[in-house]
Amino acid sequence: MRVCGIIAEYDPLHAGHAWHLQQARQLSAADYVVCVLSAAFSQRGMPHLFSTWDRAQMALESGADLVIAMPFSFGCAQANRFARGGVGILASLGVVTHLSFGAEDGDLNRLLRTADAIQALDSGVDARLHSALSEGLPLAAARARALAARYKESELSPLDQPNNILALCYLQALAQLHSNMQPLVVQRSGSYHSTALQPLPSAGAVRAALLRGDWQGLNASVPSASREVIDRAVSGGLLHRPGALDQVLLHHLLTMEEQALAETAEISEGLEHRILQSVRNARSREDLLQLCKTRRYPYTRLSRALSHALLGQKAQTLPEQPAYARLIGMRRSAAPLLRAIKRSGYPLISRSARHGGEDLCRDMRAEELWVLGAGQPVECVWRQAAVILE
């Protein structure tokens, strides 16, 4: 059995994602494709626009056979932890033979060489890396400076491109976990940050088009199956629009003790003081992020820190590996795959108990916050079954 794994968000699944799914199956000659998604909150730290189950539906309609969700503490995390969570789950399933991902650099050998160079850099003591970090540069920028002094530009993949960064994290996770999954890179065209919708859009551009009501642009950017899910979500009021939880977040921060905030994941070096001083002058989450961000504390790290504070995720309780994943959707034809996964013994949870473990309870609180932001009652989270496609 050949099984290809993909780690994604699909918020929403657009034409570029559909093309990647097609290429992943073709390059791996896979019998099945398994997608691991971040759940209610994104890797960027924000609640997704579309629900976990709607994004699973999009994935299944576009060619995936099984969709599972990673725990909150891995899905809403910096790139290396996000990658370790996704790769860790796929490796634990015991059946995944290939891992496919997109990158701006389509040269797998160069990506592997760059991942090895980063590993060597992080494992030793490098004066250039230490100097760059002491100047307040983020880790990715500090690494880029240190490696530029050792290698020719053509020898390594660019470290300032977001899909390359994730690809390198996936490769490092494969090495760290001693996984036999074969990596398959699909070169990404277009820019991750581009606002253009053609020829292959970014998810951010598609979300922006939807939120401003550009239905013509949306139609040209997503496959028809995604558009059906999008239409249903829009007409049913099942979108979590930006800003929906702003007042909940601000009130929560105003009532937090400084020590509790200091213990929160992704908060260090006195960042809690900056947040608590700034929150009293903020009218929204965006205000707060703009007041707090610095070169050392970039926007996405701060965004994740705020979501961790809202969900009570402490740094000291972050698990090293995902101990479970939630089954969100599947095709009925994937029943043999599910049986093979069950033989591995890895927990795939299809209906979350109200009194599960701490991490699972946090996952479900994140889902509850998502539906509250979408204007829905939280009970619908507990009634939600996995999406099944015939």
C-alpha positions in Angstrom: 0.0 0.0 0.0 1.4 3.4 -1.0 0.1 6.3 1.1 1.0 9.9 0.5 0.7 12.4 3.4 0.1 16.2 3.1 0.2 18.7 5.9 -1.9 21.8 5.1 -4.6 24.3 6.3 -6.8 24.8 3.2 -8.4 28.0 4.4 -9.9 27.7 1.8 -8.7 25.0 -0.6 -7.9 26.9 -3.8 -6.7 26.0 -7.3 -3.0 25.7 -6.2 -3.9 23.3 -3.4 -6.0 21.2 -5.8 -3.1 21.1 -8.2 -0.7 20.0 -5.4 -3.1 17.2 -4.4 -3.1 16.0 -7.9 0.6 16.1 -8.3 1.2 14.5 -4.9 -0.9 11.5 -5.8 0.7 11.2 -9.3 4.3 11.6 -8.1 3.9 9.1 -5.3 1.6 6.7 -7.3 -0.4 6.6 -4.0 -3.3 4.3 -3.4 -4.5 6.8 -0.7 -3.8 10.5 0.2 -3.9 11.5 3.9 -4.2 15.2 4.8 -3.3 16.5 8.3 -4.9 19.9 8.9 -4.5 22.5 11.6 -7.8 22.7 13.3 -9.7 25.8 14.6 -6.7 28.1 14.8 -4.0 28.5 12.1 -0.3 28.3 12.1 -0.4 32.1 11.8 -2.2 32.2 15.2 -5.6 33.4 13.9 -8.9 31.5 13.9 -9.4 30.0 10.4 -12.1 31.6 8.2 -13.6 28.2 7.5 -14.5 25.5 10.0 -12.3 22.4 10.5 -15.0 20.2 9.0 -15.7 22.5 6.0 -12.0 22.5 5.2 -12.0 18.7 5.5 -14.9 18.5 3.0 -12.9 20.7 0.6 -9.9 18.3 0.9 -12.0 15.2 0.3 -13.8 16.7 -2.6 -10.5 17.6 -4.2 -8.9 14.2 -3.9 -7.9 13.4 -0.3 -9.0 10.0 1.1 -8.6 10.7 4.8 -8.4 14.0 6.8 -7.2 14.3 10.3 -6.6 17.3 12.6 -3.5 17.9 14.6 -3.8 19.1 18.2 -4.0 22.9 18.9 -0.5 23.1 20.4 1.0 21.9 17.1 -1.4 23.5 14.6 -1.0 27.0 16.2 2.8 27.0 16.4 6.0 28.2 14.8 7.0 26.4 11.7 9.3 23.8 13.2 6.7 22.7 15.8 3.9 22.8 13.2 6.0 20.5 10.9 7.0 18.2 13.7 3.4 17.8 14.7 2.2 17.0 11.1 5.2 14.7 10.3 4.9 13.1 13.8 1.3 12.2 13.2 1.9 10.8 9.7 4.8 8.8 10.9 2.8 7.4 13.8 0.0 6.2 11.5 2.3 3.4 10.4 1.1 3.4 6.8 2.4 6.6 5.2 5.1 6.0 2.6 5.5 9.5 1.1 5.3 13.1 2.3 4.5 15.7 -0.3 4.9 19.5 0.2 5.1 22.6 -1.8 8.1 24.9 -1.9 9.3 27.9 -3.9 12.5 25.9 -4.6 11.6 22.7 -6.5 15.1 21.2 -6.2 14.8 18.5 -3.5 18.5 17.9 -3.3 19.1 21.6 -2.6 16.4 21.6 0.1 18.0 18.5 1.7 21.4 20.1 1.6 20.0 23.3 3.2 18.2 21.3 5.9 21.4 19.6 6.8 23.3 22.9 6.9 20.7 24.3 9.3 20.9 21.2 11.5 24.7 21.6 11.6 24.4 25.3 12.4 21.9 24.7 15.2 23.9 21.8 16.7 27.1 23.9 17.1 28.1 27.2 18.5 28.3 29.8 15.6 29.5 33.3 16.4 27.6 34.8 13.4 24.3 33.1 14.5 24.8 34.3 18.1 25.6 37.8 17.0 22.5 38.0 14.7 20.3 36.7 17.5 21.8 39.2 20.0 20.8 42.0 17.6 17.2 41.0 17.9 16.9 39.3 14.5 14.3 36.5 14.3 15.8 33.0 14.2 15.1 32.5 10.4 16.9 35.8 9.5 19.8 35.0 11.9 20.2 31.6 10.3 20.2 33.1 6.8 23.0 35.6 7.8 25.1 32.8 9.3 24.7 30.5 6.4 25.4 33.2 3.8 28.9 33.5 5.2 29.5 29.8 4.7 27.8 28.9 1.4 27.4 30.3 -2.0 23.9 31.6 -2.7 23.3 29.0 -5.3 24.1 26.1 -3.0 21.2 26.6 -0.6 17.5 27.2 -0.9 16.4 30.8 0.0 15.4 31.0 3.6 13.2 34.1 3.3 10.4 32.3 1.4 7.6 30.9 3.6 7.0 27.6 1.8 10.7 26.9 1.7 10.8 27.5 5.4 8.1 24.9 6.0 9.6 22.5 3.5 12.9 22.6 5.4 11.1 22.1 8.7 9.4 19.0 7.2 12.7 17.6 6.1 14.3 18.3 9.5 11.4 16.6 11.2 11.7 13.5 9.0 15.4 13.3 10.0 14.8 13.9 13.7 12.1 11.2 13.8 14.2 8.8 11.7 11.2 8.4 9.4 11.3 6.3 6.2 8.7 8.5 4.5 10.0 9.6 1.1 9.8 13.4 0.6 8.3 14.7 -2.6 8.5 18.4 -3.4 6.1 20.2 -5.7 7.4 23.6 -6.8 5.1 26.4 -5.9 4.5 29.2 -8.5 3.4 32.7 -7.4 4.0 34.4 -4.1 2.6 33.3 -0.7 2.0 37.0 0.1 0.6 38.0 -3.3 -2.8 39.6 -3.4 -3.2 38.5 -7.1 -5.7 35.8 -7.8 -4.1 34.5 -11.0 -2.7 32.2 -12.1 -2.4 30.2 -8.9 -3.5 32.3 -5.9 -2.5 32.3 -2.2 -5.0 31.4 0.4 -4.7 34.9 1.8 -5.7 36.4 -1.5 -8.7 34.1 -1.8 -9.8 35.0 1.7 -9.5 38.7 0.9 -11.5 38.3 -2.3 -14.3 36.5 -0.3 -14.4 39.1 2.5 -14.7 42.0 0.0 -17.3 40.1 -2.0 -15.3 39.6 -5.2 -17.2 36.5 -6.3 -15.9 36.6 -9.9 -12.3 36.5 -8.6 -13.3 33.8 -6.1 -14.8 31.6 -8.9 -11.6 31.8 -10.9 -9.4 30.9 -7.9 -11.1 27.8 -6.3 -12.2 24.5 -7.7 -16.0 24.0 -8.1 -16.1 21.6 -5.1 -14.6 24.2 -2.8 -17.0 26.8 -4.2 -19.9 24.7 -3.2 -18.6 24.4 0.4 -17.9 28.1 0.4 -21.4 29.0 -0.7 -22.9 26.8 1.9 -20.7 28.4 4.6 -21.5 31.9 3.5 -25.2 31.4 3.2 -25.4 29.5 6.6 -23.3 32.1 8.4 -20.6 29.6 9.1 -17.6 31.8 8.7 -15.3 33.0 11.5 -14.6 36.5 10.2 -11.5 38.5 11.3 -12.1 40.3 14.6 -14.9 38.1 15.8 -13.2 37.3 19.1 -11.4 40.6 19.6 -13.4 41.7 22.6 -13.2 38.2 24.2 -9.4 38.3 23.8 -8.9 41.8 25.2 -11.1 41.1 28.2 -9.3 37.8 28.9 -5.9 39.6 28.8 -7.2 42.4 31.0 -8.1 39.8 33.7 -4.9 37.7 33.4 -2.3 37.7 36.1 1.2 38.7 34.9 2.7 35.4 36.0 0.1 33.4 34.2 0.8 35.3 31.0 4.6 34.9 31.5 4.1 31.1 31.6 2.1 31.1 28.3 3.6 29.3 25.2 5.6 31.6 22.9 6.0 34.3 25.5 9.4 35.0 26.9 12.0 37.7 27.7 9.4 39.9 29.4 7.0 40.0 26.5 4.1 39.6 29.0 4.9 43.2 30.3 4.7 44.6 26.8 1.3 42.9 26.2 -0.2 43.9 29.5 0.9 47.5 29.1 -0.4 47.7 25.5 -3.7 46.0 25.9 -5.2 48.9 27.8 -4.6 51.1 24.7 -5.9 48.6 22.2 -9.4 48.5 20.6 -8.9 45.3 18.8 -6.5 42.4 18.3 -4.9 44.1 15.4 -4.3 47.2 17.5 -2.6 45.1 20.1 -0.4 43.3 17.6 0.7 46.6 16.1 1.5 48.1 19.5 3.5 45.0 20.6 5.4 43.9 17.5 9.1 44.5 17.2 11.9 42.9 15.2 12.4 40.4 17.9 8.6 39.8 18.3 7.2 39.6 14.8 3.5 39.7 14.0 2.9 36.0 13.7 4.7 35.0 16.9 2.7 37.6 18.8 -0.5 36.4 17.2 0.1 32.8 18.2 1.1 34.0 21.8 -2.3 35.8 22.1 -4.2 32.7 21.0 -2.2 30.5 23.4 -3.1 33.0 26.2 -6.8 32.8 25.2 -6.7 28.9 25.3 -4.5 28.7 28.4 -1.6 26.9 26.7 1.4 26.9 29.0 4.9 26.6 27.7 5.8 23.9 30.2 2.9 21.6 29.2 3.7 21.6 25.5 3.9 17.9 24.5 7.0 16.8 22.5 4.9 14.7 20.1 1.2 14.6 19.2 -0.3 11.7 21.3 -3.4 11.5 19.1 -5.2 13.1 16.2 -8.8 13.7 15.5 -10.5 12.0 12.5 -12.3 14.8 10.7 -13.3 13.1 7.4 -12.9 10.2 5.0 -14.1 8.6 1.8 -15.8 5.3 2.4 -13.4 3.8 -0.1 -10.6 4.5 2.4 -12.0 1.9 4.9 -9.0 -0.4 4.2 -6.6 2.5 5.0 -8.4 3.2 8.3 -8.2 -0.5 9.3 -4.5 -0.5 8.6 -4.1 2.6 10.7 -6.0 1.1 13.6 -3.6 -1.8 13.6 -0.8 0.7 14.3 -2.5 1.5 17.6 -2.2 5.3 17.1 -5.3 7.0 18.6 -7.6 8.5 15.9 -10.5 10.2 17.8 -13.7 10.5 15.8 -16.0 11.8 18.5 -14.3 13.9 21.2 -15.5 13.1 24.8 -16.5 16.1 26.9 -14.0 15.0 29.6 -11.0 13.9 27.6 -7.4 14.7 28.4 -6.1 18.2 28.9 -4.9 18.6 25.3 -8.0 17.2 23.8 -10.2 19.5 26.0 -8.1 22.4 24.8 -8.7 21.4 21.2 -12.4 21.3 21.8 -12.3 24.7 23.6 -10.6 26.1 20.5 -13.4 24.7 18.3 -16.0 26.2 20.7 -14.3 29.6 20.4 -14.4 29.2 16.6 -18.1 28.6 16.5 -18.8 31.4 19.0 -16.9 33.7 16.7 -19.1 32.4 13.8 -22.2 33.3 15.8 -23.2 29.6 16.4 -24.0 27.7 19.6 -21.1 25.7 21.0 -23.2 22.6 21.3 -22.9 22.1 17.5 -19.2 21.3 18.0 -20.0 18.3 20.2 -22.7 17.1 17.7 -20.3 17.3 14.7 -19.5 13.9 13.2 -16.7 13.2 10.8 -17.4 14.1 7.1 -18.0 10.9 5.1 -18.0 11.0 1.3 -19.3 8.1 -0.7 
